[in-house]
Amino acid sequence: MTLDVHTVTLHGQEVRLREYVPPRPAAAPDDDVLVLLHGISGSGETWLPLLEQLERTGFGHRVLVPDLPGHGDSGAPRADYGLGALASVVRDLLAITGHRHATIVGHSLGGGIAMQFAYQFPEMCSRLVLVGSAGLGPQVTAVLRATALPGARATLTVTVNRVTLAVARAFAAAGRKLGGRLSPETRELTRHLASLADPGRRRAFLFIARSLIDLRGQRASAVDKLYLAEQVPTLLVWGTRDPLIPVEHARRAAEVLPDSRLTVFKNAKHFPHVADPARFGLTLERFLAETTPARLKLEEVVAVLVAANRVTPLETAPEKLSPGHHPQRR
């Protein structure tokens, strides 16, 4: 498989971007592009098995796969790694690559970014695909909750560094010689953890984790805002054995979005796209083929927001009000 790999300078910072250009574009292409967003401490490499599957099936749409700031081969500056800032990075990448509409596929943290993108830029979001997504409920593994504890940075520095990685790789090599074999999901999780040996990526990980999670679980939740995305075709994909973010989050989101689709991979954990890329690819392609991309206008989203919150829009612009006049909500 051939991917075009670019290093994009965005606001003075380098962002690594992989791009899949189909050898045979779809017969009747729209201007949608597929964007694949990885999870916390991951990189765009997590999507390579899926991209290989899509190439085998003759997928006809362009795909953008960024390494988010602080991850993979992108820069890791001291910066804002909040969901809003990362969603804006996605918007900016789409803009500079000439795309105005996108189907956003987000895994774990990437799912939280995808939902934030749909909230901030509804006119650009055609479809949502949430894979083991963050931001749909408080429950989360104790390992991630522990990042809120004092001393988490020091603990990570001691436990994940070049020396401990070298030792772990030596044990893994010895295990392979004895016939041992890690599952694809375990290898993927190991790559995620190994990235934290880099100080910049460790700093970004802790910033993101602490901004979203405390000792009681995830603070950020999109559940109360999902109604704003009711017109956006949504696919939820989860592993029934996910130890990090429970599958109940997907089922709850599917209830809030009655027109969404939910697919649960029975034997998968937190990386269903890695555990079974063939099934994931088939599920994704069917979803794209059977749904019509949303083309929301900001005015439509505002109308839904106003109606849901029972607010009457002010008819007089603030700059036209007389001094000392304070409008009252009706």
TORFIMI-49187 format. One record per residue: x, y, z of N, C-alpha, C, O in turn; residue in three letters. Coordinates in steps of 0.001 Angstrom, whole numbers, plus 500000, padded with zeros to 6 digits. Layout:
N
XYZXYZXYZXYZALA
...
***
This chain:
330
500844498807500000500000500000500000500881501245500000501869501319500730MET
500515502209499182501269503448499085500485504583499733499347504865499357THR
501109505222500703500528506396501340501426507593501072502650507492501145LEU
500813508720500764501568509966500696501715510492502119500731510645502841ASP
502953510764502508503214511245503862503752512667503771504761512923503113VAL
503066513585504438503437514994504417503746515465505836503202514941506808HIS
504603516438505938504783517177507186504251518579506943504849519371506216THR
503122518870507562502433520136507367502814521085508498502766520708509669VAL
503188522303508155503448523310509180502169524090509415501674524787508529THR
501649523964510615500362524560510960500563525467512169500866524991513264LEU
500396526766511972500594527744513045501987527607513668502161527747514878HIS
502973527330512807504347527239513267504744525890513836505897525713514229GLY
503821524924513895504105523610514451503945522539513374503076522643512509GLN
504793521508513436504763520447512440503726519383512797503652518919513934GLU
502932519013511800501928517960511944502169516933510845502194517278509663VAL
502345515673511230502532514604510253501164514158509744500239513925510522ARG
501059514047508438499784513714507808499991512633506760500740512822505801LEU
499327511503506946499305510448505932498061510637505070496999511012505566ARG
498207510375503782497093510574502870496973509370501944497929508991501268GLU
495790508781501925495488507694501006494715508260499828493639508834499997TYR
495268508097498637494614508545497415494221507305496632495095506550496206VAL
492926507072496429492501505827495768492997505758494332492943506756493613PRO
493480504599493902493914504465492501492757504610491530492934505054490395PRO
491563504229491989490361504360491161489306505083491984488581504448492749ARG
489209506405491839488219507159492629486807506680492367486518506107491316PRO
485936506914493321484535506518493195483935507129491931484290508238491534ALA
483021506388491307482446506820490031481736508160490154481796508993489250ALA
481064508357491283480325509616491480480739510221492818479943510251493757ALA
481978510703492914482476511176494207481815512478494637481541513351493814PRO
481564512596495941481189513901496466482473514536496987483559513993496788ASP
482358515655497635483582516304498095483928515923499525484686516625500193ASP
483377514817499991483717514324501322485096513678501324485523513088500331ASP
485775513798502437487008513065502671486820512312503984486080512764504859VAL
487485511170504125487431510387505353488629510769506211489766510718505744LEU
488385511151507464489452511523508389489481510508509519488459510255510156VAL
490651509921509772490820508915510817491633509508511956492780509908511756LEU
491048509569513158491695510163514329492013509083515354491138508321515765LEU
493263509028515754493710508017516716493400508438518146492880509527518389HIS
493727507554519090493462507811520501494665508384521230495710508635520631GLY
494502508585522531495541509174523354496780508283523370496677507064523508ILE
497933508894523230499260508261523169499443507376521940500429506643521850SER
498510507434520995498631506653519772499185507482518628499798508529518839GLY
498960507002517417499371507725516210498547507204515043497750506278515193SER
498747507805513891498027507360512711498334505928512311497591505332511530GLY
499420505364512835499767503977512507498683502992512940498584501898512386GLU
497878503370513917496837502460514380495846502124513273495169501098513343THR
495751502979512244494780502779511161495363502040509966494638501786509004TRP
496644501685509988497248501039508828496562499724508451496342499493507262LEU
496210498839509412495496497619509011494178497916508296493814497221507348PRO
493465498946508749492217499317508088492489499853506682491780499496505741LEU
493502500701506528493813501258505216494190500149504231493818500207503060LEU
494925499144504701495268498013503834494014497264503408493897496830502262GLU
493072497114504346491811496461504019491012497276503006490450496714502066GLN
490957498589503188490217499443502263490825499402500868490104499433499871LEU
492147499334500799492792499243499492492439497923498805492217497888497594GLU
492389496840499583492040495538498995490638495533498415490379494863497416ARG
489730496278499038488348496280498563488081497376497532486946497546497087THR
489124498120497152488945499152496139488222500383496630487456500992495883GLY
488453500760497876487814501938498451488109503158497594489261503407497238PHE
487074503921497262487229504965496267487302506381496787487128507320496011GLY
487554506573498081487545507926498636488909508261499248489622507391499747HIS
489234509523499193490477510003499798490377509902501323489308510109501896ARG
491504509582501975491541509421503428492703510244503977493818510179503461VAL
492436511015505023493460511774505731493669511163507114492712510917507849LEU
494938510923507457495258510281508739496351511102509423497534510873509171VAL
495985512043510275497006512859510948497536512186512214496841511404512862PRO
498776512510512542499271512324513903498905513604514643499413514674514307ASP
498051513515515626497632514701516353498826515350517055499783514652517391LEU
498798516660517284499886517307518024500158516578519344499237516180520058PRO
501452516416519645501828515697520852501843514200520691502045513480521669GLY
501632513706519475501539512269519215502333511900517966502549512730517083HIS
502761510647517907503398510130516712504585510969516278505453511305517084GLY
504613511308514980505716512082514425505401513568514325506156514317513706ASP
504311514001514917504014515432514966504779516090516107505267515419517016SER
504871517394516043505539518122517116504785518000518430503581517745518455GLY
505521518189519521504915518098520857505269519336521669505960519238522683ALA
504800520498521230505138521745521933504377521870523246503430521127523504PRO
504801522811524061503983523192525220502814523996524659502981525139524234ARG
501634523386524662500509523982523948499212523508524568499205522733525525ALA
498121523986524007496787523583524427496427522275523729496342522226522502ASP
496215521216524510495826519918523960494376519576524310493997518405524321TYR
493577520588524592492174520351524891491412519900523659491891520039522533GLY
490213519355523883489405518857522767489112519947521751489156519704520545LEU
488812521146522233488502522231521314489683522583520429489518522812519231GLY
490877522628521014492069522959520237492376521875519218492756522180518088ALA
492216520612519602492499519508518679491457519440517567491790519122516426LEU
490191519736517893489160519794516851489478520907515856489229520762514660ALA
490022522006516344490401523102515455491559522704514551491628523149513405SER
492471521871515050493558521361514209492986520549513048493449520669511914VAL
491976519722513335491338518936512275490700519864511242490851519657510038VAL
489986520884511718489381521853510804490432522517509923490231522679508720ARG
491561522902510530492601523599509780493257522677508751493579523112507646ASP
493455521402509110494020520449508152493088520255506961493540520174505819LEU
491792520181507231490836520072506130490892521306505239490856521198504013LEU
490979522461505852490980523702505081492196523797504168492064524138502993ALA
493375523500504696494582523676503890494758522566502864495544522717501929ILE
494035521443503020494085520384502008492922520485501027492756519625500162THR
492116521542501166491086521816500175489786521083500360489059520873499389GLY
489462520679501594488224519940501852487295520759502742487734521412503689HIS
486020520712502424485026521470503180484071520580503960483357521069504836ARG
484042519274503659483162518342504359483939517057504622484762516642503805HIS
483676516438505751484423515228506101483567514286506932482735514707507735ALA
483800512999506714483328511972507632484448511750508635485556511371508253THR
484176511979509903485206511903510939485074510584511688484043510297512297ILE
486135509790511632486209508519512358487170508723513520488342509033513306VAL
486691508554514738487536508803515898487574507628516851486533507114517261GLY
488780507203517203488958506122518176489370506695519525490303507495519599HIS
488682506293520595489034506681521955489065508208522079488034508850521881SER
490208508801522398490306510265522420489855510852521086489206511898521056LEU
490195510185519984489790510666518669488287510771518523487792511633517798GLY
487543509887519217486088509988519200485609511236519913484668511887519461GLY
486250511577521027485906512812521718486188514023520849485406514973520828GLY
487310513991520129487640515088519214486626515156518081486217516244517675ILE
486218513984517563485230513949516483483924514601516914483341515380516160ALA
483459514288518125482214514897518608482390516395518838481479517179518571MET
483567516793519334483830518217519517483863518922518162483382520049518037GLN
484425518269517154484452518825515807483030519042515292482724520092514726PHE
482159518044515490480773518180515039480061519306515775479178519952515212ALA
480434519547517022479831520617517826480327521989517391479546522937517303TYR
481631522095517117482217523387516762482002523754515291481797524919514952GLN
482053522735514426482022522986512982480952522112512322481276521301511453PHE
479686522262512718478636521358512214478478521396510702478090520399510093PRO
478774522539510092478605522659508647479657521868507873479522521695506661GLU
480720521377508558481779520613507902481680519122508161482357518331507504MET
480832518725509125480781517320509561479680516575508808478497516860508994CYS
480064515629507965479113514867507150478583513633507875477392513329507814SER
479464512940508550479100511736509299480056511611510479481136512201510487ARG
479636510828511481480480510521512630480608509009512780479624508278512661LEU
481821508552513041482055507148513391482852507152514688483994507612514720VAL
482251506641515755482859506666517083483268505251517467482434504348517524LEU
484558505066517728485124503730517968485711503692519376486729504331519644VAL
485067502940520282485554502915521664485783504315522185486813504598522796GLY
484826505190521944485036506629522086485048507113523528484315506617524383SER
485895508087523766485847508850525006484665509806524950484085510037523889ALA
484317510362526114483353511447526159481898511046526147481041511865525814GLY
481587509795526505480195509354526499479736508809527854478695508159527945LEU
480507509074528890480127508615530219481305508693531163482444508769530703GLY
481077508677532472482171508855533420483076507633533579484260507779533885PRO
482536506435533376483316505234533657484524505123532731484416505273531514GLN
485679504855533346486915504684532590487862503872533460487719503850534682VAL
488822503209532842489735502342533585490461503098534708490732504293534594THR
490767502379535788491463502968536932492855503469536548493374504400537164ALA
493457502853535533494790503293535098494749504741534627495636505529534955VAL
493722505095533859493612506480533399493193507413534534493637508560534583LEU
492355506944535434491979507796536573493200508123537420493271509188538032ARG
494160507203537454495352507406538278496221508550537777497081509036538511ALA
496010508991536535496796510129536040496480511407536805497249512367536748THR
495356511431537521494995512608538308495720512638539649495666513653540344ALA
496393511561540029497073511496541321498355512321541312499021512416540281LEU
498709512918542449500013513581542546501122512560542299501036511421542757PRO
502134512960541595503246512048541332503082511194540095503940510358539810GLY
501983511384539339501778510572538139502895510793537121503354509850536476ALA
503329512054536982504393512341536018505678511604536389506325510996535537ARG
506037511665537671507264510994538113507150509481537943508113508818537556ALA
505980508945538233505783507502538080505953507067536636506601506057536358THR
505369507834535711505517507503534288506973507612533845507451506789533064LEU
507681508632534346509075508823533956509925507635534386510829507216533664THR
509632507094535563510408505971536084510046504659535404510913503819535162VAL
508766504484535097508308503191534587508362503061533070508474501954532542THR
508281504192532367508312504139530891509425505058530409509252506275530348VAL
510561504473530069511711505219529565512525504290528665512144503139528455ASN
513616504774528146514399503975527198514906502678527810514958501647527139ARG
515284502731529096515812501532529749514712500487529915514901499324529561VAL
513556500903530458512488499926530676511954499393529353511551498232529272THR
511945500238528302511505499758526995512469498721526445512041497723525865LEU
513772498946526622514758497980526149514592496637526858514684495579526235ALA
514347496692528161514127495455528918512871494738528430512879493523528233VAL
511795495495528237510546494892527781510703494252526408510174493168526164ALA
511439494927525495511646494359524157512485493098524217512271492175523432ARG
513440493043525141514254491836525290513393490664525755513525489550525250ALA
512510490925526722511604489870527183510666489425526061510384488236525913PHE
510185490387525272509281490047524175509983489191523134509403488237522613ALA
511232489530522829511991488738521860512224487323522364512131486360521602ALA
512527487202523656512716485865524231511419485066524179511430483864523912ALA
510305485743524437509011485062524376508692484566522984508148483474522820GLY
509033485372521960508779484943520579509598483716520219509122482838519499ARG
510832483649520717511670482477520453511084481219521072511286480114520567LYS
510364481392522159509735480254522824508352479946522267507652479069522772LEU
507966480668521230506675480393520593505545481274521066504403481082520648GLY
505830482243521932504781483138522405504404484147521338505203484477520461GLY
503191484626521425502715485573520414501691486517521025500741486087521678ARG
501902487818520801500960488811521295499830488988520291500031488869519083LEU
498656489270520801497525489554519919497723490913519258498471491739519782SER
497071491172518114497200492491517482496827493640518416497475494686518394PRO
495793493458519235495391494533520145496439494773521220496691495918521595GLU
497057493698521724498102493852522746499309494564522171499905495414522833THR
499676494224520940500798494917520299500480496396520123501343497251520320ARG
499228496696519748498843498091519561498904498857520882499414499977520926GLU
498392498265521949498446498911523264499884499123523705500210500151524297LEU
500743498156523419502156498278523779502807499448523056503610500170523647THR
502467499646521768503008500787521026502552502105521651503321503061521750ARG
501287502135522069500776503347522718501586503659523979502020504793524183HIS
501779502663524804502504502873526057503951503268525801504497504121526501LEU
504577502650524798505980502937524508506187504389524101507263504942524329ALA
505178505019523501505322506406523074505554507342524257506094508435524088SER
505148506919525450505258507782526625506687507874527149506949508608528101LEU
507609507138526537509013507287526907509571508623526428510584509093526945ALA
508916509237525442509339510537524947508767511629525856507562511641526104ASP
509596512536526353509105513553527312507985514429526754507033514738527471PRO
508084514834525487507041515681524911505719514963524805504672515543525093GLY
505749513709524397504516512940524274503944512588525650502727512510525821ARG
504820512380526617504359512138527985503680513387528535502652513291529206ARG
504245514552528258503639515806528716502258515989528089501307516363528775ARG
502149515726526781500856515860526113499844514865526670498680515210526872ALA
500281513635526917499394512612527481498822513059528816497616512960529045PHE
499679513547529691499218513955531018498302515170530947497326515262531692LEU
498614516101530052497744517276529913496358516849529468495355517276530041PHE
496302516003528444494998515568527928494247514767528979493073515025529244ILE
494930513792529578494266512935530556493721513750531730492589513532532164ALA
494515514680532240494077515451533400493005516470533048492224516865533914ARG
492953516904531786491908517845531393490554517148531218489510517798531257SER
490575515834531027489339515100530762488924514157531885487757513779531981LEU
489877513777532734489643512703533700490102513138535080491148513770535227ILE
489311512793536094489759512940537474489619511590538162489394510576537501ASP
489748511568539475489722510283540190488372509587540092488291508378540309LEU
487308510323539769485984509711539636485683509263538211484675508597537976ARG
486545509620537253486324509188535882486353510352534910486925511403535197GLY
485727510152533749485722511194532720484824512355533144483670512168533528GLN
485392513559533062484596514754533349483867515223532101482711515641532169ARG
484544515152530962483951515639529716482943514630529187483253513447529047ALA
481742515098528896480700514230528340479937514985527270479530516131527464SER
479748514321526132478994514914525025477546514453525010476774514871524149ALA
477169513596525952475841512983525908474736514035525895473756513900525164VAL
474894515089526708473841516097526796473784517002525570472868517814525442ASP
474765516868524661474761517692523442474558516870522177474534517424521078LYS
474412515554522318474313514707521133473085515027520284473076514774519079LEU
472048515583520914470847515900520131471148516872518998470426516913518002TYR
472221517660519149472589518602518089473107517881516843473166518459515758LEU
473483516601517016474005515820515886472983514814515372473352513870514674ALA
471722514995515698470708514020515278470611513888513766470237512830513261GLU
470941514946513040470862514906511578472150514404510932472231514296509708GLN
473149514098511744474429513609511224474441512082511342474368511563512456VAL
474532511349510228474606509889510318475754509463511226476887509919511070PRO
475444508581512177476432508205513189476523506693513312475511505997513384THR
477750506200513335478040504780513543478864504637514808479861505337514987LEU
478452503736515683479188503430516908479752502016516783479014501076516489LEU
481054501866517005481706500561516948482467500357518245483256501210518652VAL
482229499221518894482841498957520205483247497503520302482702496644519608TRP
484202497236521164484539495867521534483800495510522807483845496260523782GLY
483130494389522811482349494021523999483227493774525219482746493824526351THR
484519493508524994485444493230526111486355494431526394487421494270526987ARG
485951495605525983486776496804526169487032497037527661486084497284528406ASP
488289496965528116488575497175529542488794498635529904488851498975531086PRO
488917499502528905489225500908529165487971501773529215487803502581530128LEU
487091501600528230485841502366528167484715501371527895484691500771526821ILE
483786501175528822482807500088528704481845500268527534481525501389527138PRO
481394499140526991480486499146525849479132499756526202478381500150525310VAL
478814499836527489477548500472527899477488501927527436476398502454527216GLU
478633502582527283478640503950526789478065504009525380477314504926525048HIS
478419503032524558477905503002523180476404502767523173475672503397522409ALA
475957501873524015474518501561524045473718502773524525472616503027524037ARG
474272503516525475473581504710525962473531505778524874472512506446524697ARG
474630505932524150474650506922523067473676506541521959473037507409521364ALA
473562505247521682472629504794520652471187505093521037470347505325520168ALA
470896505089522327469547505445522776469291506934522586468183507334522232GLU
470311507754522819470163509195522646470031509543521171469328510488520812VAL
470707508781520316470654508984518867469925507794518240470578506863517769LEU
468618507800518224467853506623517788468104506221516344467869505066515989PRO
468568507123515507468836506785514108470277506348513870470672506097512731ASP
471062506257514940472450505828514787472517504312514622471534503602514833SER
473701503836514239473945502400514101474970501976515144475951502681515382ARG
474744500841515754475670500303516751476137498920516316475323498034516057LEU
477447498744516238478040497444515926479004497082517045479923497841517352THR
478790495916517654479640495462518757480430494241518292479853493259517824VAL
481757494309518423482625493188518063482769492300519295483341492711520305PHE
482256491102519206482129490229520372483467489927521038483556489933522266LYS
484492489667520265485767489229520842486818490332520875487983490062521168ASN
486429491564520580487396492659520557487421493387521891486479493322522680ALA
488539494089522121488683494902523323488595496382522930487560496830522436LYS
489672497137523147489594498580522919489955498994521491489797500158521124HIS
490439498045520685490891498379519334490195497489518302490858496673517663PHE
488891497623518124488199496737517175488694496888515747488644495934514971PRO
489174498083515387489688498295514033491005497572513803491388497328512659HIS
491700497228514877492942496453514795492648494968514965493258494130514302VAL
491713494645515853491377493245516111490810492561514882491128491402514615ALA
489974493265514129489336492677512949489161493758511882488049494238511664ASP
490263494146511212490160495226510219489253494881509050488649495778508461PRO
489143493606508700488265493230507583486809493517507925486087494115507127ALA
486379493091509110484996493356509502484761494849509702483722495384509314ARG
485745495518510314485597496958510533485465497683509192484602498546509025PHE
486326497326508244486270497971506937484945497738506238484388498655505634GLY
484430496500506316483141496187505700482025496992506356481146497515505671LEU
482061497091507689481053497859508422481106499328508027480071499960507815THR
482311499864507932482477501267507570481996501534506146481272502500505909LEU
482389500692505206482001500910503815480489500798503636479896501553502866GLU
479872499868504339478416499729504248477733500972504806476761501465504233ARG
478239501469505911477682502684506512477783503862505556476825504618505399PHE
478935504022504916479116505126503976478193504985502772477653505974502275LEU
478017503752502307477202503529501117475717503716501387474970504113500492ALA
475280503435502613473852503413502920473352504682503600472172504783503936GLU
474229505637503802473815506896504439474141508077503529475049508016502700THR
473383509139503704473599510368502954474335511359503832473889511627504948THR
475440511910503371476195512839504222475376514065504594474637514612503775PRO
475520514481505832474821515682506289475424516912505624476620516973505337ALA
474563517878505394475014519184504895474302520253505721473443520986505230ARG
474693520313506987474046521237507906474500522666507661475631522922507247LEU
473593523578507927473925524988507959473906525449509411473141524938510229LYS
474739526399509708474833526873511087473477527340511596473151527143512767LEU
472695527951510733471378528438511140470477527289511602469682527450512528GLU
470606526127510949469800524968511336470185524459512720469322524092513517GLU
471479524442512995471944524000514307471489524978515378471067524567516459VAL
471574526262515085471116527280516032469632527104516324469205527241517471VAL
468844526802515299467406526608515494467134525432516420466264525520517287ALA
467859524336516251467702523165517135468109523531518554467423523175519512VAL
469222524242518689469710524646520010468695525524520730468409525321521910LEU
468157526499520010467186527413520608465923526669521005465403526871522102VAL
465425525810520122464198525071520415464374524147521614463481524038522455ALA
465519523484521691465746522527522776465914523217524116465573522652525156ALA
466432524424524099466679525134525350465639526206525650465782526974526602ASN
464585526251524825463432527112525066463827528572525234463362529262526141ARG
464685529019524349465129530409524372464551531117523163464605530585522054VAL
464000532299523353463514533105522244464635534025521788465106534844522578THR
465075533919520551466169534781520093465793536253520203464645536627519964PRO
466759537078520563466522538510520642466366539077519234467170538777518351LEU
465365539873519028465113540409517702465929541668517430466088542070516278GLU
466441542285518481467192543526518326468664543261518571469040542725519613THR
469486543631517621470925543420517766471440544261518915470992545394519090ALA
472397543726519729472886544474520892473423545849520539473248546797521305PRO
474091545975519359474692547271519051473657548336518737473993549520518699GLU
472390547945518508471350548910518184470522549321519404469641550176519311LYS
470817548701520544470061549019521742470496550373522290471651550777522154LEU
469573551040522892469896552330523493470709552124524762470582551081525403SER
471534553082525140472356552959526353471481552688527578470428553299527764PRO
471951551755528403471231551447529630470101550458529439469473550042530413GLY
469827550069528184468732549124527943469256547708528102470269547349527504HIS
468581546912528895468969545516529118467830544612528676466793544573529337HIS
467996543875527560466910543021527077466587541901528036467460541380528729PRO
465338541545528065464865540465528913464468539272528048463882539442526979GLN
464786538077528507464344536867527822462841536716528044462322536995529125ARG
462165536272527003460729536027527131460482534549527361459332534129527496ARG
***
